[in-house]
Amino acid sequence: MKTALFAIDRKHYDQQAIRPYNFFSSELELILKIEEINAQMQAFKFPGIGIIDQLGGNSLFHPKHFCHNLANASSFVTKVWMEIKTPDINKGSDLIVAAHRGVWGDNLGTGAPENSIAAIKRTKDYTDILESDIMITKDKQLIVSHDYCLMRLTDYPGSLRDYLFNMNQSQLENLHLRRRNMSVSDFKLLTFGDLIDALIENQLVLTIDIKEIIARRKNGVCIDNCEYDPATHGEEAKKKVKDSWMEIMKKCIEIAASKNALQYIAFKVPHEYTELLNYESDDILSKVLFMPVIQPQRKDFLDFVDSWAVNGGSRVLAYETNFKTTKDKSLSSFTRQGVKYENLLHYVYSRTGLRPGSYPEEPMGPKGIVNRWADWMIKDLSKDWRGDYYFFMGVPYGKIMVLTTDRPDLWNKIDLLYKTITP
């Protein structure tokens, strides 16, 4: 208790110009909840701090994680991750917004380029959470990029079939980022190390979307990287794709650790925690956070949630429960072990106490949306309702989602609007 209170009061001390400063000079009224089993404390609920476990740390986090230590209770990263981990279902809205690629492309496309230092700095105007895509080069360097093809994002002069993962970093380091209107800026591609430095400097946390190496298919036919195509190379290709994902994860951890910044990152992950243990130690994995990703086509989504709840435990930050229309199975009601749930979002919240989440995927402009191969697409709104704000806010348990969005400005206004509605 003293450790936690001192951490909070120390923040006030640092903000005061008056010395000497009387620590704990104000009166405190606390309502404490202690749960006991056989006279041994299991949990201690401390208002303003959280639930303290038997080890004397924040029970929302694994004992090896930075945020478990109560000496870090007043730190920026602890406060942000705790807000995500503690949804309030009683509010009219309790959304968490993560800025996808920063805040970019405004002013009719003349704004900062996506994933540029300027876009990352502007994130702080709307949210404390950044979400960016990380890719690997041929010489095993990590680059912050949404596309494999470089012509949309940069002034690269080559072909659309020249992919980032087939190039060395030296071929990329002098490229300049394009703005949304395709004009060339002075900003350059960021390495993952650059991004970590920006997180620390601007006090942001990061959810990492790993873009592993995959095959390129067009019109149902594999046209590039076919050794990574499960349709043509079966289990061998699946393993190559997974190995690529894991390699990027390990390198992200290595770089963040070298900068004493593991507490700033969380991974979006399509694999089970037990699969991660085949590539990295539990000791290392327990120092970061994870957001298991459930795509609409996943059939074992309930088993996937259960697996992470059991094996991931307090390492889990939230779940990304993606859906496209009300017809998606994840938005249908179901009964599990005799209990009825309104949808997958309800199950996640009931089963784990954590937030569900999604990616609204608003159109980027008149061309629509773009995939990782830099292919532009106009969405068929009869098959994909993402980007429809009324649809999202009407989904049961949608009001506590983590939303990864290219429009944090709009979602902040929507969240504020729904906060005024009495549940």
Helices and strands as residue ranges (DSSP letters): H 2-15, E 33-37, E 40-46, E 50-52, G 66-68, G 70-72, H 76-85, E 96-100, H 106-109, H 117-123, E 129-136, E 142-144, G 164-166, G 169-171, E 176-178, E 184-188, E 190-191, H 192-202, E 205-210, E 216-218, E 221-224, G 226-228, H 230-258, G 262-264, E 265-269, H 273-276, H 282-285, E 289-294, H 301-311, G 313-315, E 320-321, G 329-331, E 334-336, E 339-341, H 344-352, E 357-358, E 369-370, E 376-377, H 389-394, G 398-400, E 402-405, H 408-419
